[in-house]
Amino acid sequence: MSARKEIVARFAGEGGQGVVTAAEFLARAAVAVGYHALTFATFPSQILGGPTWTQARISKDPIFSPGDDVDILVAFNDYAYNEHRGEVREGGVILIDPTVTPDAADASHRTIVVPFDELAKKTGEARAANMVMMGALSRLMNTNLNYFKEFVATRFAGREQVIVANHQALDLGFAHMAEEAPIGDLGTPNKPGYKQSFIKGNEAISLGALAAGLDFYIGYPISPATPILIYMERNLIGEGKFAYQASSEIEAINAILGAGFAGKRAMTATSGPGFTLMGEGLGLGWMAEIPCVVVDVQRGGPATGLPTKTEQSDLLTALSPAHGDSKFPVIAPGSVQECYDAGMWAVNWAERYQGPVIVLSEMSLAERAQNIAKPGVTKAHQEQRLVYTGSNGYLRYDAWERSPMPLPGGPGAYVANGSEHDSYGDTTHLPQRHVQMTTRRFSKLKLIEDGTFEQEHASAKVALVSWGGSKGPSWDAYRALRGDGADLAWYYTMFLNPMPPKMLEALLQKDLVIVPELNYQGQFASYLRSMGVNARAITQYTGLPFKVRELTKMIKDTMGAGRTKSQAVKA
Amino acid sequence: MSAKNPEYDFKWCPGCGDFGVRRAVEFALADWSQETKTPMSNNVVVAGIGCSGNLVHLLEGEQPFGFHGIHGRSLPIALGVKMARPELNVLTVAGDGDFLSIGMEHIAPQAARNLNITAVIMDNGVYGLTKGQSSPTTELGKVTSSTPFGKMETPVNPLELYLTLGVSFIASGYSVKPRDLAKLITAGMKHPGFAIVHVASPCTTYNDFYDALKGNKAEGRAPTAWEVPADHDAGDRDAAYKLIRKGGVPLGLLYKDTSRTSLDAKIRDIGTKAKPKTVAALMDAYDI
């Protein structure tokens, strides 16, 4: 096992037992000393209690997905022990609280009782149970206990008593496992030469948008988008800034349209049900040409669906959230780093093309904490809207393409109109006007075709193309397949509409494009087919991300199934 | 703008009350600009959808900025405009269907926040643009295109509703005398909080109540419109309830509470008290 330079540790118990903080602490400590780490969490849809689990994957090398196999399970109660034991790999370790009754017949795992609370009490700091656990894990992972000690010393700097107690707890946990053989070996970490941030997806989107100059935020609470509202209300303050809790998603979308009209960079964030409520307002934004950003942090749907599980099933809604002839710009980040980038790009795209931009994130990214290269923040990241500065009598919608936008208080008063309008903004029903305005609105998408994309082994005739949060597992599967000599290309972009033209061009040349995604219908594959790409989806709809091993097999099977032009449609 | 615009093909019916409301809004905007020495471009008129919403296209003279949005959502759009740019004067115009049926959910939050805007509601007691369906203010038992056996719902009393929801400035008027109405609208603009000017604006096609407003002595019908007594204390909430419950169409200021701070003032206060961090500093919080 020592060849594996990574460890997946899962913590399972009741909500409120410190399950969440354990995985985050482990990941944070690991990153601090130079490892790469990524957390994955799923929550019960209740405030206190209920089965909760989180896991941290730690590696010497960069990681992209939550990890298939659990090496170490920490189970805080019988339910957690029984529920998660099956996912611990052969030879894995299960640490249990003394209250848990283990299965004596389990020969495939090492089960070790650790009296977390009792040992913690010895330090005089009852809350140090998590640190006892870290000490035990340190021994199991064969990492230097000093790494954790240094992290504790930095984190609690100035609070000597806390540091002493936590150091003692680490020692006690480590000593308790003294007789146990390590489960693997993470090796010596390579601390990168650049600065890093340890951050979650929702916070990264918020900061990306702020870096692009966001002025105005309003949102209605909904899982898993609420942390963006909380973040903005605390931080988007000061002269000319506004962050506020809306009375509904309908209010939120219309308010950001008002703010965008008035000249501000405005954003709201929601999840599927709220996003649907915003449909009419988004249509108004498209029609009246108002810059704004809407973040949809996807969860399982429809209706209330699976509010605390992950799914990628809002893509078709995001592309066409409104009625009528419209197709919205959609940016779907595939990692925590890309969440930051997406927040920034979305604000800038909205300012540039003068219309709404959708950021399509998802639960698994929103709650994922990960180390990323620390983004630099400069004014250069803020695009300026084309604002009208001439004299009165301006015809705001006269051109067949984007034109300068007048702002209240300045010259060029007009009516921003959700009805089809003439060049001034007054309602009209003339056929030639509808032709002009429809052409104008779609032509503006050409201004935002500058999204970037990734490609590998482009000569292959079969390509793997994933999107959003399925990027990580797909990339891991891709590398495994290429390692086995598969003739498979890789294409990826977070810019789903407009898709970078060069990438679309390349995909149109492929015999087959295989699309792993988390929904029943194969929504991205169907979108690609609508543009002429021979795409076939690999779908999963469990509320959980792909496991790399299973996905690798599915891709292999799909490649072997031949390159037929037809696709069996399930629904 | 649209008076001389050949492409604009919407027309109010002859005699529509909304003509008078439009004149009143023109007077009020001009008076406001003159009194505050601000350019007309500092005014934003947010319109709902319905006959009333077309007011934004029919204004004559120097043009304010306009936003003709979607049905029922004039208040949320106005919230965005006002909180983005508190220095702007924001006016919304909407009808009884738009404001009190589909859009009713938005009144309470703006009242609670005391959003500093002025809403002018044109109440004709009917959906005009969709050709005569019943609205929340259509009287009980009235036969309309959507109530073939008479309206079954008790009509809402908008003024009482506003008072209950905590709207901090409530005036009532009619479209017949634009100069008088303009004074109420200007007073609403000056009020540092959420102001509603509710206007009886008859629909000559589907619900013509001009005669009712004026009354008919020969037939023994008293006018439904009546002047708010000069000695009414607009700061007295209970007195406002009593007046409103007299029924009919009061003309004048019913309620005004100047003790409450408006939302923009509160937000400005946060901005001066809290110390905003730069984005770079916010990013530093995630250093590891």
Interface residues (C-beta under 8 A of the other chain):
Chain A: R28 V31 A32 K195 Q196 S197 F198 I199 E203 L207 L210 A211 D215 F216 I218 N235 I237 G238 E239 K241 F242 Y244 S247 S248 I250 E251 A252 I253 N254 A255 I256 L257 G258 A259 G260 F261 A262 G263 K264 A266 E280 G281 G283 L284 A288 N371 K374 P375 V377 N392 P406 P408 G409 G410 P411 A413 Y414 V415 A416 N417 G418 S419 D422 Y424 G425 D426 T427 T428 H429 L430 R433
Chain B: M1 S2 N5 E7 Y8 D9 F10 P39 M40 S41 N42 N43 V44 V46 I49 N54 V56 H57 Q63 P64 F65 G66 F67 H68 G69 I70 R73 L75 P76 I77 A78 L79 G80 V81 K82 M83 A84 R85 E87 L88 E105 H106 A108 P109 I267 I270 G271 A274 P276 K277 T278 V279 A280 L282 M283 Y286 D287 I288
